[in-house]
């Protein structure tokens, strides 16, 4: 009888120890799952920030592309190879940039913009840089008795996002001009 009581007391003590271990394991598991949840939340938040930076860079790039399109239109109106656009009359400079889109589409009303590169690698942001190779086989580049050739024009433009991110683009565009002009 005594041994049965001792045995039941030992069983109760073992159950108490086991219930303490179960509680401890539950708390440790809860801490581990909470840590994992916090890590996941931080990763999601940082991914959103990185995506925002990438979006601003894309906006700046697209603004610069709009500037390239505008510069090509300016080149099409030039009369000869020595002509350089007047800034900002023919093409916008940094002091008078072209703003794109509607201000209501951007927080704070600041819009993407573009302008001629203030520090181009050549003498001017838009200028003639050389002749293309003469077409000798299979083409007729004569119009009205004049021979024409592709001329190369270098364009240097800066696009800027509303947050101030900048993208510089350098493009060589061509235009047909009379040879010996």
C-alpha positions as CSV (number, residue, x, y, z in Angstrom):
1,X,0.0,0.0,0.0
2,X,2.8,2.3,0.9
3,X,4.6,1.5,-2.3
4,X,1.4,2.4,-4.3
5,X,1.2,5.8,-2.6
6,X,4.9,6.4,-3.2
7,X,4.4,5.4,-6.8
8,X,1.4,7.8,-7.3
9,X,3.3,10.6,-5.6
10,X,6.3,10.0,-7.9
11,X,3.8,10.0,-10.9
12,X,2.4,13.3,-9.8
13,X,5.8,14.8,-9.4
14,X,6.8,13.6,-12.9
15,X,3.7,15.0,-14.4
16,X,4.4,18.4,-12.8
17,X,7.9,18.4,-14.2
18,X,6.6,17.4,-17.6
19,X,3.9,20.1,-17.5
20,X,6.7,22.7,-16.8
21,X,8.7,21.4,-19.7
22,X,5.7,21.6,-22.0
23,X,5.1,25.2,-20.9
24,X,8.7,26.1,-21.5
25,X,8.7,24.5,-25.0
26,X,5.5,26.4,-25.8
27,X,7.0,29.7,-24.8
28,X,10.2,29.0,-26.8
29,X,8.1,28.0,-29.9
30,X,6.1,31.2,-29.5
31,X,9.3,33.3,-29.4
32,X,10.7,31.6,-32.5
33,X,7.5,32.1,-34.5
34,X,7.3,35.7,-33.4
35,X,10.9,36.3,-34.5
36,X,10.1,34.7,-37.8
37,X,7.1,37.0,-38.2
38,X,9.1,40.1,-37.4
39,X,11.8,39.1,-39.9
40,X,9.2,38.6,-42.6
41,X,7.6,42.0,-41.9
42,X,11.0,43.7,-42.0
43,X,11.8,42.0,-45.4
44,X,8.5,43.1,-46.8
45,X,9.0,46.7,-45.7
46,X,12.5,46.9,-47.1
47,X,11.3,45.4,-50.4
48,X,8.8,48.2,-50.7
49,X,11.5,50.8,-50.1
50,X,13.7,49.2,-52.8
51,X,10.8,49.1,-55.2
52,X,10.2,52.8,-54.5
53,X,13.8,53.7,-55.3
54,X,13.7,51.7,-58.5
55,X,10.4,53.5,-59.5
56,X,12.1,56.9,-59.0
57,X,15.0,55.8,-61.1
58,X,12.7,54.7,-63.9
59,X,10.8,58.0,-63.8
60,X,14.1,59.9,-64.2
61,X,15.1,57.6,-67.1
62,X,11.8,58.1,-68.9
63,X,12.1,61.9,-68.4
64,X,15.5,61.8,-70.0
65,X,14.1,59.7,-72.9
66,X,11.4,62.5,-73.4
67,X,14.3,65.0,-73.5
68,X,16.1,62.9,-76.2
69,X,12.9,62.9,-78.3
70,X,12.7,66.7,-78.0
71,X,16.4,67.1,-78.9
72,X,15.9,65.0,-82.0
73,X,13.1,67.3,-83.0
74,X,15.4,70.3,-82.5
75,X,18.1,68.6,-84.7
76,X,15.6,68.1,-87.5
77,X,15.0,71.9,-87.6
78,X,18.7,72.8,-87.8
79,X,19.9,74.2,-91.1
80,X,23.6,73.2,-91.2
81,X,26.3,71.3,-89.3
82,X,27.7,74.3,-87.5
83,X,24.4,75.3,-86.0
84,X,24.0,74.7,-82.2
85,X,20.7,75.3,-80.4
86,X,20.2,78.3,-78.2
87,X,19.5,77.4,-74.5
88,X,16.8,77.7,-73.2
89,X,15.1,79.2,-76.4
90,X,15.5,76.0,-78.6
91,X,16.1,73.4,-75.9
92,X,15.6,73.7,-72.1
93,X,18.6,74.1,-69.8
94,X,18.9,73.4,-66.0
95,X,17.6,76.9,-65.1
96,X,14.4,76.4,-67.2
97,X,13.7,72.6,-67.4
98,X,10.6,71.1,-69.1
99,X,8.3,69.5,-66.5
100,X,6.3,66.5,-67.6
101,X,2.8,65.3,-66.7
102,X,0.3,66.9,-64.3
103,X,1.4,68.2,-60.9
104,X,-1.6,66.6,-59.3
105,X,-0.3,63.1,-60.2
106,X,2.8,63.5,-57.9
107,X,3.0,63.9,-54.2
108,X,3.9,67.5,-53.4
109,X,3.2,68.6,-57.0
110,X,6.8,68.2,-58.1
111,X,6.9,66.7,-61.6
112,X,9.6,64.8,-63.5
113,X,11.6,67.1,-65.8
114,X,14.4,67.1,-68.3
115,X,17.0,69.6,-69.5
116,X,20.3,69.8,-71.4
117,X,23.2,68.3,-69.6
118,X,25.0,71.2,-67.8
119,X,28.4,69.3,-68.0
120,X,28.4,67.4,-71.3
121,X,31.5,65.5,-72.4
122,X,31.6,67.6,-75.6
123,X,31.4,71.4,-76.1
124,X,27.6,71.6,-76.2
125,X,24.7,69.3,-75.1
126,X,23.5,69.0,-78.7
127,X,26.0,69.3,-81.5
128,X,27.3,67.9,-84.8
129,X,30.0,65.3,-84.3
130,X,30.7,63.9,-87.8
131,X,29.6,62.4,-91.0
132,X,28.3,58.9,-91.5
133,X,29.9,56.7,-94.1
134,X,29.0,57.5,-97.7
135,X,26.5,55.1,-99.2
136,X,28.2,53.7,-102.3
137,X,26.2,50.5,-103.2
138,X,22.5,50.0,-103.7
139,X,21.3,53.4,-102.6
140,X,20.5,56.7,-104.2
141,X,21.1,59.6,-101.7
142,X,20.5,62.3,-104.3
143,X,17.5,64.6,-104.0
144,X,17.0,67.5,-106.4
145,X,20.5,67.2,-107.8
146,X,22.2,67.3,-104.3
147,X,23.9,64.4,-102.7
148,X,22.9,63.7,-99.1
149,X,24.7,61.9,-96.3
150,X,23.8,60.9,-92.7
151,X,25.3,63.3,-90.3
152,X,25.9,62.4,-86.6
153,X,24.7,64.6,-83.7
154,X,25.5,63.9,-80.1
155,X,22.7,64.6,-77.6
156,X,23.3,64.9,-73.8
157,X,20.2,65.1,-71.6
158,X,19.4,64.8,-67.9
159,X,16.1,63.4,-66.7
160,X,15.1,64.1,-63.1
161,X,12.4,62.4,-60.9
162,X,10.2,64.2,-58.4
163,X,12.5,62.9,-55.6
164,X,15.6,64.3,-57.3
165,X,17.0,61.1,-58.8
166,X,18.9,61.9,-62.0
167,X,19.6,59.9,-65.2
168,X,22.0,61.2,-67.8
169,X,21.6,59.9,-71.4
170,X,24.0,60.3,-74.2
171,X,22.8,59.5,-77.7
172,X,24.1,59.8,-81.2
173,X,21.3,60.6,-83.6
174,X,21.5,60.9,-87.4
175,X,20.1,63.4,-89.8
176,X,20.3,63.6,-93.6
177,X,22.1,66.8,-94.8
178,X,23.5,67.7,-98.2
179,X,27.1,66.7,-98.8
180,X,29.3,69.8,-99.2
181,X,26.7,71.9,-97.5
